[in-house]
Amino acid sequence: MSAAETFVTILGLGLITVLTRCFFFLSQRELPLPHWLKEGLRYAPLAALAAVVVPEVVMTRGELITTWQDARLFAVAAGSAWFWWRRGILGTIVCGTAVLLLMRLGLGW
């Protein structure tokens, strides 16, 4: 691929990205969404987070973990317990990270 083709490709991808991200700003009025779509979009952030986090917790090098001696499992359990107890995101992150670090550094898991 020549330098000109590379430049045109990057420019085109940049324009497509800007257009798709700004699509809702281009309209002068609010676009109506069906009620079922609004309800479904409420769960999109949770679904995206689960799709990223769950494989990282239960898999190592593309395979399911086979032992309970994995610090990630205990970190998830501690973070989940904190969230159900206090309902705070920051505390959940700090608690889970603290358990993960203590088990990795202390037990070498």
C-alpha positions in Angstrom: 0.0 0.0 0.0 1.5 3.3 -1.0 1.6 6.4 1.2 -1.2 8.1 -0.7 -3.5 5.0 -0.3 -2.7 4.9 3.4 -3.5 8.6 3.8 -6.8 8.2 1.9 -7.7 5.2 4.0 -7.0 6.9 7.3 -8.8 10.0 6.2 -11.8 8.0 5.1 -12.0 6.0 8.3 -11.7 9.2 10.3 -14.6 10.7 8.4 -16.8 7.6 8.8 -16.0 7.6 12.5 -16.9 11.3 12.9 -20.1 10.9 10.9 -21.4 7.9 12.8 -20.6 9.4 16.2 -22.1 12.8 15.3 -25.2 11.4 13.6 -27.5 12.3 16.4 -26.1 15.8 16.6 -26.9 16.5 12.9 -30.6 16.4 13.4 -32.5 19.6 14.4 -35.0 17.7 16.4 -35.0 14.7 18.7 -35.3 11.4 16.9 -38.2 9.4 18.4 -37.2 5.9 19.7 -39.8 3.2 20.3 -40.4 2.4 23.9 -39.0 -1.2 23.6 -35.7 0.2 22.2 -35.4 2.7 25.0 -36.0 -0.1 27.5 -33.4 -2.3 25.8 -30.8 0.4 25.7 -31.0 0.7 29.5 -29.2 -2.6 29.7 -26.5 -1.9 27.0 -23.8 -0.6 29.4 -24.3 -3.6 31.7 -24.2 -6.1 28.9 -21.0 -4.4 27.4 -19.3 -4.5 30.8 -20.2 -8.1 31.3 -18.9 -9.0 27.9 -15.6 -7.5 28.7 -15.2 -8.5 32.4 -16.6 -12.0 32.6 -14.1 -13.6 30.1 -11.2 -11.9 31.8 -12.3 -13.4 35.2 -13.1 -16.9 34.2 -10.5 -17.6 31.4 -6.7 -17.7 31.2 -5.0 -17.8 27.8 -8.3 -18.6 26.1 -9.2 -21.5 28.3 -11.5 -21.7 31.4 -9.7 -21.7 34.7 -9.7 -25.2 36.3 -8.8 -24.3 39.9 -10.4 -22.3 42.7 -7.0 -21.0 43.6 -7.3 -17.9 41.4 -7.1 -14.5 43.0 -9.6 -13.1 40.4 -12.4 -15.3 41.7 -11.9 -14.1 45.3 -11.6 -10.5 44.1 -14.9 -10.7 42.2 -16.5 -12.3 45.3 -15.2 -9.5 47.6 -16.1 -6.7 45.2 -19.6 -8.2 44.7 -20.1 -8.5 48.4 -19.0 -4.9 48.9 -21.4 -3.7 46.2 -24.4 -5.5 47.7 -23.5 -4.2 51.1 -22.8 -0.5 50.3 -24.1 0.0 46.7 -21.0 2.0 45.8 -19.0 1.7 42.7 -15.7 3.2 44.0 -15.7 0.9 47.0 -16.4 -2.1 44.9 -13.4 -1.3 42.7 -11.1 -0.6 45.7 -12.3 -3.7 47.6 -11.9 -6.0 44.6 -8.5 -4.6 43.7 -7.2 -4.8 47.2 -8.2 -8.5 47.5 -6.6 -9.2 44.1 -3.3 -7.5 45.1 -3.2 -9.1 48.5 -3.7 -12.6 47.1 -1.3 -12.1 44.2 1.4 -10.6 46.4 0.7 -12.5 49.6 -0.1 -15.9 48.2 1.5 -15.7 44.8 -1.6 -16.7 43.0 
